[in-house]
Amino acid sequence: MNRPNFPKKALITGGMPYGNKTLHFGHIGGMYVHADVFARFLRDRIGKENVLFVSGTDCYGSPIAEGYRKKVEQEGFEGTIEDYVMNNHNTQYKTLKDYEISLDIFGASGLEDTKDVHQTETDEFITTLYKNGWLEKLVTKQFYDTKYDCFLNGRQVVGKCPIENCQSEKGYADECDLGHQYMPEELIDPKSTLSGETPEMRDVTNWYFKLTDAQKVLKEYVNDISTKANVRKIVWETMNESLGEPVIYIQEKFLNDYLKIKDELPKHTHSDLDNIKGSFVIEFETLKLREEACPILTNHNIRYRTGKTLVPLRLTGNIEWGVKAPSLEGEEGLTVWVWPESLWAPISFTKAYFKRKGESEDRYKEFWCNPEAGVYQFIGQDNIYFYGVAQMPMFMAQSNKELNIHPKDGELQLPTLVANHHILFLDKKASSSGSIKPPMAADLLDYYTAEQLRAHFLSLALGNKSVSFMPKPLNPEANENEPDPVLSQGNLFTNVLNRLVRGCFYTTQKYFDGVLPYGEVSADVIQSAERTILNYENHMYRFELHQIINDLDSYIRNASKYWSKNSNNEENIKQTLIDAFYMVKVATTLAHPVVPTGAEKTQEYLNVDYDKFFSWDYIFNSIYDIIDDPENHKLKQLKEHEDFYVKHPSQFK
């Protein structure tokens, strides 16, 4: 089997949670656990000194400002907005630690030392886009609440998404909760969240990234990643959906109305009007022409929906709680729209990581500007537009005026996106802003251990499709006599592997006074391990993380069967232990990214060097190859009823 090539250095980052909330189960189960497992694997695979795992709280933007306003008005919160965000940031970080998410830095774009680094990075990033000719200053319409006498941003406006066939529950100022982008004036039935009234549209001037000019290079990029084994289909398919031509969908019942005014519209083509099925399509050469057509259709009471296409990406706005935008061409007082600045925030966090260590911030280039390094961004499917369609050309434009999908050494490299489908709750999509509220991640730890949940979340195969999380304690329709589906994968460790490891230790203590039996591992045991290791490695490279659970399941259960079959044969107990400890070493190393606490306790009791034991430099070696005196190696004494992989206290009856 061909072994995959991993980068010499790797940076892993996860989508940033907003600073107006604590983490719900989707943050952990839909993204952070997957990112952490890959980060832990790479530390073992290529060396921990070559891996960084960064993330942080997304502090700025209208969701945070709106959340703070409600906290003050409805709950009497007396702190500043910084206090509000800091409280949420600290709670998020505690939850991440409780789930054993091994971040090297969990920053905050608007707090403490990372705030200053992020402000500097923002200035440099946007200024470079401007110098390379990728910014344009546009006068556009923005929602204005006449009752409150203020402009409205982001989630201060709620309506219905104008994109054809969109199933979102809410549309906001210029994006819906499924990530579709549109111009503000296209939002259907907008209402102010401040007054509840229909806002006016007033002219504002802002800076935009020329995303529409990147369509050709984005199509080239999509074609390129669609051939790669380690890029999920959902990434390039979702990106491709946004690269359509500027079109408008009109319902069949408005055909005659359209025919009466079609000559008033800008130049366009239309679909076959003699063979209409529900709606027909009119297509324009440019987005600008489509925008000119929309008010004409509206004025004639013709209902329509727009199709997905590239629109200029707004970089700046006038929200008070935001990163300050650089002064360009005399435009002062602007702040940066939250989504774009969150795209380069992981770069800020990387710089902040090195700054905290007292090292040069330029060391970030070892990870972000090095063709021999890899950057892996774990996100949810709703964020593919921003991290794929918007981020990639902006990163390319940091280096040159001409965009190139293959950056050179020293230029900002393009991350590999690892996107998961939705993780549902009790067969329904749950979100903090939707009608189905998700359980908080911290609350799940009242019923399960972090390692049980980690193993289960991996097994859901979210890389393939949306899957429901069905915790029995929170499911009112659960059958009392049926097992909890969440515990299935955790039982592999708390029951099967735990019994195997304990059996090896207790038997060694009984027959060999706790000294590890020394000898040759059986050839068939080695061959079985090698097959599993190679399968596991390839699955990890392709981000088929549910398959590594399957690999572990098969290997651990086979090792358990071997132990059950042979451990009662006292005449051959030495060879049985030699083989079993080899299997324990392999199983523990492969399980390490998934259930780190149990794996590291096993390593501790084996009394072997941490780095050598978990390093893939020794993955095919026996345990004797990583200890100084293999013929006289003493294991740590295991007490009676001591567990390596533990169950939650609530699960004992």
C-alpha positions in Angstrom: 0.0 0.0 0.0 1.3 3.4 -0.9 1.9 5.6 2.1 0.6 9.2 1.9 2.9 12.2 2.1 2.3 14.6 5.0 3.8 18.1 5.2 7.0 18.9 7.1 5.1 21.4 9.1 1.3 21.8 9.7 -1.0 24.4 11.1 -4.6 23.3 12.0 -7.3 25.8 12.7 -11.0 25.6 13.4 -13.9 27.9 12.6 -14.1 30.6 15.2 -17.1 30.8 17.6 -18.8 34.1 18.0 -18.2 36.0 21.2 -21.9 36.3 22.0 -22.4 32.6 23.1 -21.0 29.6 24.9 -20.2 26.5 22.8 -23.0 24.2 21.8 -22.6 20.6 20.9 -22.3 21.5 17.2 -19.1 23.5 17.8 -17.5 20.6 19.5 -19.0 17.6 17.7 -19.2 19.2 14.3 -15.8 20.7 14.1 -13.4 21.0 17.1 -13.1 17.3 17.9 -12.2 16.6 14.3 -9.6 19.3 14.2 -8.1 18.2 17.4 -7.9 14.5 16.4 -6.0 15.5 13.2 -3.7 17.9 15.2 -2.9 15.2 17.7 -2.3 12.7 15.0 0.1 15.1 13.1 2.0 15.8 16.3 2.7 12.0 16.6 3.2 11.7 12.8 5.6 14.6 12.0 6.7 15.8 15.5 4.9 18.1 17.9 7.5 20.8 17.3 6.2 21.0 13.7 2.5 21.3 14.4 0.4 24.3 15.6 -3.3 24.2 16.4 -4.8 27.7 16.6 -8.2 29.1 17.1 -10.0 31.9 19.0 -13.1 33.8 19.7 -14.6 35.9 16.9 -15.2 39.0 19.0 -16.5 41.6 16.6 -19.6 42.3 14.6 -23.3 42.8 14.8 -24.2 39.4 16.4 -22.0 40.4 19.4 -23.3 44.0 19.5 -26.8 42.7 19.4 -26.2 40.0 22.0 -24.7 42.6 24.3 -27.6 45.0 23.8 -30.1 42.3 24.8 -27.9 41.2 27.7 -28.0 44.8 29.1 -31.7 45.4 28.3 -33.2 42.1 29.2 -30.9 40.8 32.0 -29.5 44.0 33.5 -25.8 43.3 32.6 -23.7 46.1 33.9 -20.3 45.4 32.3 -18.8 46.7 29.1 -19.1 44.9 25.7 -15.5 43.8 26.3 -16.5 42.3 29.6 -19.4 40.5 27.9 -17.1 39.0 25.3 -14.4 38.1 27.8 -16.9 36.2 29.9 -18.0 34.2 26.8 -14.4 33.7 25.7 -13.4 32.3 29.1 -16.3 30.0 29.1 -15.6 28.8 25.6 -11.9 28.1 26.5 -12.9 26.1 29.6 -15.3 23.9 27.6 -12.6 23.3 25.0 -10.2 22.2 27.7 -12.8 20.0 29.2 -13.2 18.2 25.9 -9.4 17.8 25.7 -9.1 20.2 22.6 -5.3 20.7 22.6 -5.0 24.2 21.2 -1.6 25.9 21.2 -3.4 29.2 21.4 -7.1 30.2 21.8 -7.0 33.8 21.1 -9.6 36.5 20.8 -9.7 39.0 18.0 -10.8 41.9 20.2 -9.2 41.1 23.6 -5.9 41.4 25.3 -2.6 40.8 23.3 -4.3 39.1 20.3 -6.4 42.3 19.8 -3.3 44.4 18.9 -1.8 41.7 16.7 -5.1 41.3 14.9 -5.4 45.0 14.3 -2.0 45.2 12.8 -2.6 42.2 10.6 -5.9 43.7 9.5 -4.2 47.0 8.5 -1.5 45.1 6.5 -3.9 42.6 4.9 -6.4 45.2 3.6 -3.7 47.7 2.6 -2.0 45.0 0.5 -5.2 44.2 -1.3 -5.6 47.9 -2.1 -2.0 48.2 -3.4 -2.4 45.1 -5.6 -5.6 46.6 -7.2 -8.1 44.3 -5.6 -10.3 46.8 -3.8 -13.0 49.1 -5.1 -14.9 51.8 -3.4 -18.7 51.4 -3.9 -21.7 53.5 -3.0 -24.4 50.9 -2.0 -27.6 50.8 -0.1 -27.7 50.0 3.6 -30.6 49.5 5.9 -31.5 52.5 8.1 -33.9 52.4 11.1 -35.6 55.8 11.2 -37.1 55.2 14.6 -33.7 54.6 16.2 -31.9 57.0 13.8 -29.1 54.6 13.0 -27.7 52.3 10.3 -28.4 48.6 10.7 -25.7 45.9 10.3 -25.7 42.2 9.8 -28.2 40.6 12.2 -29.9 43.8 13.1 -32.0 43.1 10.0 -34.1 40.0 9.5 -36.0 38.9 6.4 -36.1 36.1 3.9 -33.2 35.0 1.7 -33.7 36.0 -1.9 -31.7 33.1 -3.3 -33.7 30.5 -5.3 -34.5 27.3 -3.4 -32.9 28.5 -0.2 -34.2 26.7 2.8 -32.8 29.0 5.5 -34.9 30.1 8.5 -33.6 33.7 8.4 -32.0 36.1 6.0 -29.9 38.9 7.4 -28.6 42.2 5.9 -26.5 40.6 3.2 -26.3 36.9 4.0 -28.7 34.2 5.3 -28.1 31.7 8.0 -27.0 29.2 5.4 -24.2 31.5 4.1 -25.8 32.6 0.9 -24.6 36.1 -0.2 -26.7 38.8 -1.8 -26.9 42.5 -2.1 -28.8 44.2 0.8 -31.6 45.5 -1.4 -32.4 42.0 -2.5 -33.5 40.8 1.0 -37.2 39.9 1.0 -39.5 41.6 3.6 -36.7 43.1 5.8 -37.4 44.1 9.4 -35.3 46.0 12.0 -34.6 43.9 15.1 -34.4 47.2 17.0 -37.8 48.6 16.1 -39.6 45.8 14.3 -40.3 48.2 11.5 -39.3 48.1 7.8 -36.0 50.0 7.5 -35.2 52.5 4.8 -32.3 52.0 2.3 -29.7 54.8 2.4 -26.5 55.3 0.5 -23.2 54.4 2.2 -19.6 54.2 0.9 -17.5 51.1 1.6 -14.6 49.2 0.4 -15.2 45.9 -1.5 -13.0 43.1 -2.6 -13.4 42.5 -6.3 -14.6 39.0 -5.9 -16.5 39.0 -9.2 -13.1 39.5 -11.0 -11.9 36.2 -9.4 -14.4 33.9 -11.1 -12.0 32.5 -13.6 -9.3 31.7 -11.1 -11.8 30.3 -8.7 -13.1 27.9 -11.4 -9.5 26.8 -12.0 -9.0 26.3 -8.2 -12.2 24.2 -7.9 -11.1 22.0 -10.8 -7.8 21.5 -9.2 -9.0 20.6 -5.7 -11.7 18.3 -7.2 -8.9 15.9 -8.2 -7.3 15.7 -4.7 -7.9 12.7 -2.4 -7.8 14.8 0.7 -10.5 17.4 -0.3 -14.0 16.4 0.4 -16.6 16.6 -2.3 -18.8 19.0 -0.4 -16.1 21.6 -0.5 -15.6 21.9 -4.3 -19.3 21.2 -5.1 -20.5 24.0 -2.8 -17.9 26.4 -4.1 -18.9 25.6 -7.7 -22.5 26.4 -6.9 -21.5 30.0 -6.2 -19.8 30.4 -9.5 -22.9 30.6 -11.7 -23.8 33.4 -14.1 -26.0 36.3 -12.9 -29.5 35.0 -13.3 -33.1 35.8 -12.0 -35.8 33.2 -11.5 -39.4 34.3 -12.2 -42.5 32.3 -11.5 -44.5 31.1 -14.4 -47.6 33.1 -13.4 -45.7 36.3 -14.0 -44.8 35.4 -17.6 -47.2 37.8 -19.3 -46.1 40.6 -16.9 -42.5 40.0 -17.8 -43.3 40.0 -21.6 -44.9 43.4 -21.2 -41.8 45.0 -19.7 -38.9 42.8 -20.9 -37.6 45.6 -23.2 -37.3 47.9 -20.1 -34.8 45.5 -18.6 -31.1 45.6 -19.3 -29.8 43.3 -22.1 -30.4 39.7 -21.1 -31.3 36.3 -22.4 -34.1 34.0 -21.2 -34.8 30.3 -21.0 -37.3 28.5 -23.2 -40.6 30.3 -22.5 -42.6 27.6 -24.3 -41.5 24.9 -21.9 -41.7 26.5 -18.4 -41.7 24.2 -15.4 -42.6 26.3 -12.4 -40.3 29.2 -13.3 -38.2 30.6 -16.1 -34.7 32.1 -16.0 -33.4 35.4 -17.3 -29.6 35.8 -17.5 -27.4 38.9 -17.6 -23.8 39.3 -18.7 -22.8 41.1 -15.5 -23.9 41.4 -11.9 -24.4 45.1 -12.4 -27.0 44.5 -15.1 -28.8 42.1 -12.9 -28.9 44.7 -10.1 -30.4 47.2 -12.5 -33.1 44.7 -13.4 -34.2 43.9 -9.9 -35.9 47.3 -9.1 -37.6 47.3 -12.4 -39.2 43.9 -11.7 -40.1 45.0 -8.2 -41.8 48.2 -9.5 -44.0 46.1 -11.8 -44.9 43.7 -8.9 -43.1 40.8 -10.5 -41.9 38.4 -7.8 -38.5 36.8 -8.4 -35.5 35.1 -6.8 -31.9 35.6 -7.8 -29.5 32.7 -8.4 -26.2 32.1 -6.7 -23.4 34.1 -8.3 -20.3 36.0 -7.2 -21.0 39.5 -5.7 -18.4 42.1 -4.5 -17.3 41.1 -1.0 -17.9 44.0 1.4 -14.8 44.5 3.6 -15.8 47.6 5.6 -18.9 49.1 7.4 -19.8 51.5 10.0 -20.5 49.3 13.0 -18.9 50.7 16.1 -17.9 47.3 17.6 -15.4 46.3 14.9 -11.7 46.2 13.9 -10.7 49.6 12.6 -10.2 49.7 8.8 -7.1 51.4 7.4 -7.5 54.9 6.0 -7.5 54.6 2.2 -8.2 57.5 -0.1 -9.4 59.7 2.8 -12.2 57.3 3.9 -12.0 57.6 7.7 -13.8 56.0 10.6 -14.7 52.7 8.8 -14.6 49.3 10.6 -14.1 45.9 9.0 -17.0 43.6 8.4 -16.7 40.6 10.7 -16.6 37.8 8.2 -13.6 38.9 6.2 -11.4 39.7 9.2 -12.2 36.3 10.7 -10.5 34.8 7.6 -7.1 36.2 8.4 -7.6 36.0 12.2 -5.8 32.5 12.3 -2.8 34.3 10.9 -3.1 36.9 13.7 -3.3 34.1 16.3 -0.3 32.4 14.8 1.7 35.6 15.2 0.3 36.1 18.7 1.4 32.6 19.6 5.1 33.3 18.7 4.9 36.8 20.3 3.7 35.2 23.6 6.7 32.9 23.4 9.0 35.9 23.1 9.9 34.9 19.5 9.6 36.8 16.2 6.1 37.1 14.8 7.7 36.4 11.4 7.9 32.8 12.4 4.3 32.5 11.2 5.8 32.3 7.7 7.2 28.8 8.5 3.6 27.6 8.5 1.6 30.0 6.3 4.2 30.9 3.6 6.0 27.6 3.2 5.1 25.2 0.3 6.4 22.3 2.4 3.9 23.1 5.2 0.2 22.6 5.2 -2.6 24.6 6.6 -5.8 22.7 7.4 -9.0 24.6 8.2 -11.8 22.6 9.8 -15.2 24.2 9.2 -18.9 23.6 8.9 -20.6 23.4 5.4 -22.3 26.8 5.9 -18.9 28.5 6.0 -17.6 27.1 2.7 -18.5 30.2 0.9 -16.3 32.4 3.1 -13.4 30.1 3.6 -13.4 28.9 0.0 -14.9 31.4 -2.4 -14.0 34.5 -0.5 -10.8 33.5 1.3 -8.8 31.9 -1.5 -8.7 34.8 -3.9 -8.0 37.3 -1.1 -5.1 35.1 0.0 -3.8 34.9 -3.6 -4.1 38.7 -3.9 -1.7 39.2 -0.9 1.1 38.2 -3.2 0.4 39.6 -6.6 -2.0 41.5 -8.8 -2.4 38.4 -10.9 -4.0 35.6 -9.0 -2.3 32.2 -8.9 -3.7 29.0 -7.4 -0.1 27.7 -6.8 1.7 30.3 -4.6 5.4 30.4 -4.6 7.8 29.9 -1.6 7.4 32.9 0.7 3.9 33.7 -0.5 0.8 33.1 1.5 -0.3 29.5 0.8 -3.8 28.3 0.3 -5.3 26.2 3.1 -6.9 22.8 2.7 -10.5 23.1 3.7 -12.0 20.2 5.8 -15.7 20.8 5.8 -18.3 18.7 7.7 -22.0 18.4 6.9 -24.5 19.5 9.6 -24.6 17.6 12.8 -28.3 17.4 13.6 -30.0 17.1 17.1 -32.7 14.5 17.4 -33.1 14.5 13.6 -33.5 18.3 13.3 -31.1 21.1 12.5 -30.3 23.0 15.7 -28.7 26.4 15.9 -28.6 29.2 18.4 -30.5 31.5 16.1 -33.0 28.9 14.9 -36.2 27.4 16.3 -34.5 24.2 17.5 -32.0 25.0 20.3 -28.9 22.8 20.6 -27.7 21.4 23.9 -24.7 23.2 25.3 -21.4 21.3 25.0 -20.7 21.7 28.7 -24.0 20.2 29.7 -23.3 16.9 27.8 -20.5 16.3 30.2 -23.1 15.7 32.9 -23.9 12.4 31.1 -20.7 11.4 29.2 -17.0 11.7 29.5 -15.2 13.8 26.9 -13.5 10.7 25.5 -16.8 8.9 25.0 -18.2 11.9 23.1 -15.0 12.4 21.1 -15.2 8.8 19.8 -18.9 9.1 19.0 -18.7 12.4 17.2 -15.9 11.0 15.0 -18.0 7.9 14.1 -20.9 10.0 12.7 -19.1 10.4 9.3 -20.0 14.0 9.0 -17.7 14.3 6.0 -20.2 12.2 4.0 -23.6 13.5 5.1 -25.6 15.3 7.8 -26.2 12.9 10.7 -28.2 13.3 13.9 -26.8 13.3 17.4 -29.2 11.2 19.5 -28.1 11.2 23.2 -30.5 9.0 25.1 -30.6 11.1 28.3 -31.8 14.1 26.2 -34.1 12.2 23.8 -37.7 12.1 25.1 -38.6 9.4 22.6 -35.7 7.1 23.5 -36.6 3.4 24.2 -35.7 2.8 27.8 -34.7 -0.8 27.0 -32.4 0.1 24.1 -28.7 1.0 24.6 -27.5 4.6 24.3 -26.2 5.1 20.7 -23.7 7.6 22.0 -21.9 5.0 24.1 -21.3 2.5 21.3 -17.8 3.8 20.3 -16.8 4.7 23.8 -17.5 1.2 25.0 -14.8 0.1 22.6 -12.3 1.8 24.9 -14.0 1.7 28.3 -14.9 -2.0 27.9 -12.8 -3.8 25.3 -9.5 -2.0 25.2 -9.6 -1.3 29.0 -10.0 -5.1 29.7 -7.2 -6.0 27.4 -4.7 -3.5 28.9 -5.7 -4.4 32.4 -5.4 -8.1 31.6 -1.9 -7.7 30.3 -0.7 -5.7 33.4 -2.4 -8.0 36.0 -1.0 -11.1 34.2 2.5 -9.7 34.1 2.3 -8.8 37.8 1.1 -12.4 38.6 3.6 -14.4 36.5 6.6 -12.0 36.0 6.6 -9.8 39.1 5.7 -6.8 36.9 8.7 -7.2 34.5 7.7 -6.9 30.8 8.2 -10.4 29.2 10.9 -10.2 26.5 11.0 -12.0 23.2 10.1 -12.0 19.5 6.6 -10.9 18.4 4.8 -13.5 16.3 5.0 -12.8 12.6 1.2 -12.9 12.0 0.6 -10.4 14.8 3.1 -8.0 13.2 1.5 -8.4 9.8 -2.0 -7.7 11.1 -0.8 -4.6 12.8 1.0 -3.3 9.7 -2.2 -3.6 7.7 -4.2 -1.7 10.3 -1.5 1.0 10.6 -1.4 1.6 6.8 -5.1 1.7 6.5 -5.4 4.1 9.4 -2.7 6.4 8.0 -4.4 6.6 4.6 -7.8 7.3 6.2 -6.3 10.1 8.3 -4.7 11.6 5.2 -8.1 11.7 3.4 -9.8 13.0 6.6 -12.0 9.8 6.7 -12.1 10.2 10.4 -15.0 7.8 10.9 -12.9 5.1 9.2 -10.2 5.4 11.8 -12.8 4.5 14.4 -13.6 1.4 12.3 -9.9 0.6 12.0 -9.6 0.8 15.8 -12.7 -1.2 16.3 -11.6 -4.1 14.2 -8.0 -4.1 15.5 -8.9 -3.8 19.2 -11.6 -6.4 19.1 -9.3 -8.9 17.3 -6.6 -8.2 19.9 -9.2 -8.9 22.6 -10.2 -12.1 21.0 -6.6 -13.2 20.8 -6.2 -12.4 24.5 -9.3 -14.2 25.5 -8.3 -17.3 23.5 -4.7 -17.5 24.8 -4.4 -15.9 28.2 -5.6 -19.0 30.1 -2.8 -21.1 28.7 -0.1 -20.9 31.4 2.4 -22.8 29.4 2.4 -20.2 26.6 1.7 -17.1 28.7 5.0 -15.5 28.0 4.5 -15.5 24.2 0.9 -14.4 24.7 2.0 -11.4 26.7 4.8 -10.6 24.2 2.2 -10.5 21.4 -0.5 -8.8 23.4 1.8 -6.0 24.6 2.7 -5.4 21.0 -1.0 -5.1 20.1 -1.5 -2.8 23.1 1.3 -0.5 21.9 -0.2 -0.3 18.4 -3.8 0.1 19.6 -2.7 2.8 22.1 -0.7 4.8 19.6 -3.6 4.7 17.1 -6.1 5.6 19.8 -4.0 8.5 21.1 -5.6 11.2 19.0 -9.1 10.1 19.8 -8.9 9.2 23.5 -5.7 10.9 24.7 -6.1 10.7 28.5 -6.6 6.9 28.4 -3.8 6.4 25.9 -1.3 8.5 27.9 -2.2 6.7 31.1 -1.4 3.5 29.4 2.0 4.9 28.2 2.7 6.1 31.8 2.0 2.6 33.3 4.1 1.0 30.6 6.9 3.2 32.0 8.2 4.2 28.5 9.3 7.5 27.0 6.3 9.6 25.9 7.8 10.9 22.7 9.2 7.6 21.5 6.0 5.6 22.4 3.6 7.8 20.4 6.0 8.8 17.6 5.3 7.3 14.2 9.0 7.0 13.8 8.5 3.8 15.9 5.0 2.9 14.8 6.1 -0.5 13.4 8.6 -1.2 16.2 7.9 -3.4 19.2 7.9 -1.8 22.6 11.4 -3.3 23.2 12.9 -0.9 20.6 12.0 2.2 22.7 13.3 1.2 26.1 16.8 1.1 27.4 16.9 -2.3 29.0 14.2 -4.4 27.3 15.1 -7.7 29.1 14.6 -6.2 32.6 11.9 -3.5 32.0 9.7 -2.9 35.0 6.1 -1.8 34.5 4.3 0.6 36.9 2.3 -1.3 39.4 -1.4 -1.4 38.5 -3.8 -1.4 41.5 -6.8 -3.6 41.7 -9.8 -2.3 39.7 -7.7 0.5 38.2 -9.1 1.7 34.8 -7.2 3.2 31.9 -10.4 4.3 30.0 -13.1 5.4 32.4 -16.9 5.6 32.2 -18.9 8.6 33.4 -20.1 8.3 37.0 -23.7 8.4 35.9 -23.2 5.2 33.9 -22.6 3.0 36.9 -25.6 1.3 38.3 
